[in-house]
Amino acid sequence: MITANKGEWSELYVLFKLLGEKKVHAGDGNLNKLEAYYPVLKVLRDELERHLEYSIDKDIVMITEDGTEIARINVIDFFTQSKELFECIQEGGNGTGAFEIPSINEFLNKIHCKKVKAKSLDKADIHIVIHDYHTGMEPNLGFSIKSDAGAAPTLLNASGATTFTYEVSGGHIDDNVVDSINSINGTGCVIKRVKAIQQTGAELKFSSVPNPIFDNNLRMIDSNLPEIIGWMLADCYAQKNMNIKEVAERISKDNPLNYNLSQGHDHYGYKIKSLMVATALGMLPSKAWSGRNEATGGYLVVKSDGDVICFHLYDRNLLEDYLFNNTKFETPSKSRYNMGEIYRNGDKYYFNLVLQIRFL
């Protein structure tokens, strides 16, 4: 029996939905479905040792392996099963745990699907051949899938590589004060500790991104990006507001890097959006990044009402707006990532925060 969590079941739902509707609609930055759509011609799946192609010919889906046809399924069957599957995703499971959906097992066998999450060697969760109105071509594009059907997914996961180090600068800080601040525990203790640091008259002054790979990845996007994200991250904890769009507005107002904003250039917003798109489409903090996208098509989003909308790279502005409007910084595990505690190095005090970005 196949088990999967809501996010994994959502990947299979996208397969059913695209084949059942034979198209995918574009979306705007607020997750509204637009009239514009892309006709779906084929979906490619690698699972176990098999490469399957689900090709649409009028109202029939032909399933082939290595060029050999192994099944023909009515398009309406995929549409019907997609509705059944989505209802089960909404009702099934508790939290983020895995669960079974026995009612679709017969159909899974019929379409030769043996696992929910297809094998993937890149950032793409699904590969689709679409008819591209922009070019008139029919490219094979990889899309990353995010689902609002379950727990909010992450855009960038916390790790040791995403640590940001700050100098605790100014104010009245000594070992006794440090011990007092570090003794603050309980829910929201990192925010409380940042507030306590401020109450001494000190501030968190960005020092470095200790991981050289992540630091260089950020500087590939923009040479000032480590400092910008460092400022934003510290400000979120100080203001108790993690919303990325709102913190971007605050940094633009404070302008800590002294950009010339008099002509209306949105220096900070542009650089932040560039980071988010790079993260969504291929950049990983602990892997040297070449600047190339791995999800070559863009993003597919499963909305809470079951609609699937597409953010195609040709509509990069819409993808940027979606990521920018629908994400927040999140506090990861303090103990797991060694963050939120003042420590001494020589005659200076330092403090670590760890970057994690989650969808709202």
N, C-alpha and C positions, 0 to 999 in steps of 0.2 A: 504494500500500500504506500502510495506517495504521500509524504508530508512536507509542508512548506509554511513559511510565515506569510503574512499579508503582502509584504513587498514582493516576495518571490512568486506568489500566486498571481500578483498583478502583472508580472512579465508574461505569464501564459495568457492572461486576460487580454493583453495588448495583441498577442498573436491572433486570438479568436476575433477580436473586435476589428482589426485591420482587414482580415480576410472576409469577415461577415459583411462589412460595409464597403469594401473595395476602395477605400479612400481614407485620408486622415486630414482633418481640418487644421488650419493654422490658428494660433492663439495670440492674444495681445499680452502686454505686461501685467495685466490684472487678471489673467486666466480666463478671459472671455473668449468664447469660440467665434472665430471670424468666418465670413462666407467663403473666403478663399480656401481651397483644399488641394491636396496632391493625390492623384490616382495611384493606388497601390497595384503593382503588377505581379510582384513576387515577394515572398518572405523566405529567407535562408536561415537554416538552423543546423548547428553542429551539436550533436548530443551523443554521448558515449563514443562509439567508433563510427557513427553514421553521419553523413552530410545529406540533409533533406532540403528539398526545394518545394515550397508550396506556391504553385503558379496559378494565377487566376485566368481562366479562359471563359469569358462571358459569365455564366452563373455556376461554373464548375471549378473547383479547386483540384488541380492535378498534383499529386504528391509523387515526387521522383527521388530516386537514390542513384547517384552516378549515372544519370541519364535514363535510368530504367523506371518506367511508371509502375508504382506499387499500389496506388489507390486513387479513386475519384470521389469527391465529396461535394454535395450541393453547398453553395455559398450560404443559403438560408440556415443550414445546419450549424455553421460557425456562428452566425448571428444569434441563433437561439441558444446555443451553448454559452456564448459570451454573457448573455443576460443571466442565465442560471449561475454561471461561475461568479459573476460580480455580486449577486445576492448572497452567495455562500461566503465570499470574502468579507462582506460587510457584517455578516452574522457570526462567522466562525472565529475561533481562537480567542485567547485572552492576552491582551497586551501585545508583546512581540513574539510570542511563542509559536511553534509549528503546530499545524493541525491537518487533518485529512479532509478531503471532499469526495466521498465515495460515489456520489451521483454522476461524476464526470468520467469515472474510470473506463467505462465502456467506450465512450467517445475518444478518450486518449489512446486506447488500443487501436481504434479504427483509423486514427490519423498517424499511427506509428510514433507517438510521443511517449517516451519512457521516463522523462524527467521534466520538472517544472522549469528550472533555470538552465538555459542553454549554456553549453561550454563557450567560454569567451577568453581570448588572449589579450584583449584590449579594453578600453573604457566602454565600448559599445555593448549594450545588452541585447540588441536585436539588429539584424541586417535586413534592409528592405530595398527592393528595386522599385523606384517610383518613376512616374512620368513627370519630368521637371519642366514646368512652363517657362522658367527663366531661360533655359538653354535649349529646350527641345530634345534633350538627351534623356536616357533612361539609366541613370547611374545606380550602382550598388552602394548604399550608404549605411553607415553604422550609427545607431541612435542609442543614447543613454536613456533609461526609463526611470522616472520618479513617480511615486504614487502617493496620493492623498487619501487612499482608501484605508490605510493603517496608521501606524505611528509616523510622525513627521520624519522624513529621511534626512540624512546629513549631506551637505555639499562637500565639506572638507572635514575629515576625521582627525581628532586629536591624536598626537603621537609625541614621542620624545623629540622628533624633528621640528615640531611646530612650537617649541618653547621660545618665548620672548623674554629677554633679561633686561631689568631696569635697575638703575642706580637710585637708591633712596636718598634724594638730594635735598639739602637744606633742613630747616627745622631743628628741633631738639631730639636727636636720636642718640641713645647710648645702649649699652647691653641690657640695662634694666628695663628700658622702654621696649626694646626688642622682645625680651622675654614676656612682657605683659601683652604685647600685640600678638605674639605667636601663640599665646594661651587661649585666644578667642577661638571657640569651636562651635559646632552645631550647624544647622541649616543656614546657608548664605554666609558662612564664616569668611570666605575670601573677600566678598564685598564689605563686610564689617571690618576686616583688617585693613583694606584700602582706605576706608573712612577714618580709621584710627590713625593711620599714617598721616593723612591730611590734617587731622586735628592737632598733630604735633607741629604743624607748619611746614612739613616736608612734602615732597611730591615724587611721583614715579617718573624718572627721566629715562627715556629709552636709551639702552646701551648697545644691545646686539641681538642678532638671531644666532645662537651658538652653533647650530647645525650648518656647516658650510654649503651643503647641497641645497637646502631650502633657501638659505640666504641668496645664493646665486640664482636659483629659480625665480625668486621674487625680483631680483635685479635684472633678470632677462626681460621681465615685463616693464619695469621702470626702475631706474637706479635709486630712486628715493622711496620705493615701495616698502622696504622693511621699516623705515622711520614712520611712514604714513600709517601702516597697519599697527605698529607699536603704539602710536599716539591714540588711534581709535580704540584699541583693546583696553588700554589704561583708562580712557575716558568712559567707556561703557561701565566699568566697575565703579568708577567714581560717581557717575550719574545714575547708577542702578537702572540703566536703559540699554538693552542689548540690540535693539532694532538697527540693522545696518543702514537703512535709508536715513533714519533720524540721526545716527551718529555721523553720517557723511555730511548732513546739513550742519551739524555743530562744528566739524573740522573745517568746513569751508568758511564758516563765520569766524572762527578763531585764527585760521590760516597760519599754523605754526611753522610752515616752511617758507613763508613770506613770498608766495607766488604773486605775480601781478594779475589780480582778478578784476581790474578796473574795466576791462573790455568784455567781461561776461564769460571768460573761459572757465569751464568747470574742471579745473585740474584734478581735484580730489575725486570727484564722482567718476570721471573717465578712467582714472587709474584703478579705482576700486572695481569698477565693472570689468575692466580688462583682466584683473586677477580672477574674478568669479567665473568668467567665460573660460579662461585657461584651465581653471580647476575642474570645471564641469566637463571639459572636452579632452583632458589628457594629462594635465600637470599633476604629479604626485610629489608631496613634500620630500620624501626620502630617496627619490630617484632623479638623477640628472635629467633635466628636461631640454629637449632640442628645439622647442617652440612649435612643434607639429601637433595637430589635433589627432587624437585616436578615434573619438566619436565623430566621424567625418560628416555626418548628416546634421546632428544637433541633438535636441532634447524632445522626448515624448513624455507628456505628463498625464497621468490618470487622475482626473478630478474626483472629488467626493461624490458627485452625482453619476459617475460612470463614463462621462465624456472623455475621450482621448484627444488631446490637442498637441500640435507639432510646432516646435520652434526650430525652423530650418536655418542653417548657417547663412543662407542667402538673405534671411531676414534677421541679421545679427542684432539690430537695434531692439527688436522685440524680445530676443533671448536675453539681452543685457537687462532690459527693463523687468522681465520676469524674475531673474535672479536677484536684481537689486531691490525689488519691491517685496519679495517674499522670503527673506532670510534674516537671520539674527546670529549674533555671537552667542555661544553657549558655554557654560562653565563645566569643563570635564572633571573627572575624578581628581580631587586634590591629592590624595595619597598615591594614586597610581602614577601621576605625572609629576610628582615632586614640585608642586606649585603653591603659591600663596603663603610662603613663609620667608620672613626676612633672614638673611644669612650674611655673615661677615667674610670679606676677602681683603686681607691687609687692613688698611685703615678706613675702608669704605663698606657700606652696607648695600645689599642687593636683594632683589625680589623677582620671582619668576611668575609669568602668566603663560597659559598655553592656549593657542588658537584652535577653536573648533567652530564651524559654521553649520547651522541647521536650518532647514526650511521652517517657516512659520506654520 
